[in-house]
Amino acid sequence: MTLQRRSQRATLRRHAILGSALLALSAALPASPVRAGDAAAGLEIARTWCAACHIVDETQQSGSAAVPTFAELAGRPDFDEKTLGEFLADPHPKMPDMALTRGEIDNLGAYIASLAP
């Protein structure tokens, strides 16, 4: 076997090993980017920004009867953290512009999702 042939085989082996490693790594990664929120931090945001109208946890005594509690929101069959995040990024006129960061929105969504039955 010539030196050139050995070099080609070694290169092919390295490529096969690298390809296998990349395939294994890609299988371990999520299919789409996932933003994981911190539910405990979300509760604090809810108490600061949302408790004036919504009942945000079981310890809160009162809120507006005109708006759903966070537990009711979480229990809705159509509740989705992504949709909530989009809504909070551009809230409706009756809500204050809280100017939450993307991370804060993710945390608030994680907290509300944690209340699902």
C-alpha positions as CSV (number, residue, x, y, z in Angstrom):
1,M,0.0,0.0,0.0
2,T,1.4,3.4,-0.9
3,L,1.8,6.3,1.5
4,Q,-0.7,8.3,-0.4
5,R,-3.3,5.5,-0.1
6,R,-2.7,5.2,3.7
7,S,-3.1,8.9,4.1
8,Q,-6.4,8.8,2.2
9,R,-7.7,6.0,4.4
10,A,-6.7,7.8,7.6
11,T,-8.5,10.9,6.4
12,L,-11.6,8.9,5.6
13,R,-11.4,7.3,9.1
14,R,-11.1,10.7,10.8
15,H,-14.1,12.0,8.8
16,A,-16.2,9.0,9.7
17,I,-15.4,9.4,13.4
18,L,-16.1,13.1,13.3
19,G,-19.3,12.5,11.4
20,S,-20.4,9.9,13.9
21,A,-19.6,12.3,16.8
22,L,-21.6,15.2,15.2
23,L,-24.5,12.9,14.5
24,A,-24.6,11.7,18.2
25,L,-24.3,15.3,19.4
26,S,-27.2,16.5,17.1
27,A,-29.4,13.7,18.4
28,A,-28.9,14.9,21.9
29,L,-29.8,18.5,21.2
30,P,-33.5,19.7,21.2
31,A,-35.1,20.0,17.7
32,S,-35.9,23.7,18.3
33,P,-34.6,26.3,20.6
34,V,-36.2,26.1,24.0
35,R,-36.3,28.9,26.4
36,A,-36.8,27.7,29.9
37,G,-38.2,30.2,32.3
38,D,-37.7,30.3,36.1
39,A,-41.1,29.8,37.7
40,A,-40.0,31.2,41.1
41,A,-38.7,34.4,39.4
42,G,-42.0,34.5,37.5
43,L,-44.0,34.5,40.7
44,E,-42.1,37.5,41.9
45,I,-42.8,39.3,38.6
46,A,-46.5,38.4,38.9
47,R,-46.7,39.7,42.5
48,T,-45.0,43.0,41.3
49,W,-46.8,43.6,38.0
50,C,-50.0,41.5,37.9
51,A,-51.4,41.2,41.4
52,A,-53.3,44.5,41.2
53,C,-55.7,42.9,38.8
54,H,-55.1,39.1,38.7
55,I,-55.0,36.7,41.6
56,V,-51.6,35.3,41.0
57,D,-51.2,32.7,43.7
58,E,-53.3,30.9,46.4
59,T,-52.1,33.4,49.1
60,Q,-53.6,36.4,47.4
61,Q,-56.9,37.5,49.0
62,S,-58.4,39.7,46.2
63,G,-58.1,40.8,42.6
64,S,-60.4,42.1,39.9
65,A,-63.4,39.9,39.2
66,A,-63.2,41.1,35.6
67,V,-60.0,39.2,34.9
68,P,-59.1,35.5,35.2
69,T,-56.8,34.2,37.9
70,F,-53.5,32.9,36.9
71,A,-54.7,29.4,37.8
72,E,-57.6,29.8,35.5
73,L,-55.3,30.9,32.7
74,A,-53.1,27.9,33.2
75,G,-56.0,25.6,33.2
76,R,-57.4,26.7,29.9
77,P,-57.0,24.0,27.2
78,D,-55.5,26.6,24.8
79,F,-53.0,28.0,27.2
80,D,-49.5,28.2,25.7
81,E,-46.4,29.8,27.1
82,K,-45.3,31.0,23.6
83,T,-48.6,32.7,22.9
84,L,-48.6,34.3,26.3
85,G,-45.1,35.5,25.7
86,E,-46.1,37.1,22.4
87,F,-49.1,38.8,24.1
88,L,-47.0,40.1,27.0
89,A,-44.4,41.5,24.5
90,D,-47.2,43.7,23.2
91,P,-50.0,43.8,25.8
92,H,-53.6,45.0,25.1
93,P,-54.5,48.6,26.0
94,K,-56.1,47.8,29.4
95,M,-52.8,46.4,30.6
96,P,-49.9,48.6,31.6
97,D,-46.9,48.5,29.4
98,M,-44.6,46.6,31.8
99,A,-41.7,46.6,29.3
100,L,-40.7,43.1,30.5
101,T,-37.5,41.6,29.1
102,R,-37.7,38.4,27.1
103,G,-36.3,36.5,30.2
104,E,-38.9,38.0,32.5
105,I,-41.7,37.1,30.0
106,D,-40.3,33.5,29.9
107,N,-40.2,33.4,33.7
108,L,-43.8,34.7,34.0
109,G,-44.9,32.1,31.4
110,A,-43.1,29.3,33.3
111,Y,-44.8,30.4,36.6
112,I,-48.3,30.4,35.0
113,A,-47.7,27.1,33.3
114,S,-46.6,25.7,36.7
115,L,-50.2,26.3,38.0
116,A,-51.8,24.0,35.4
117,P,-53.8,21.2,37.0
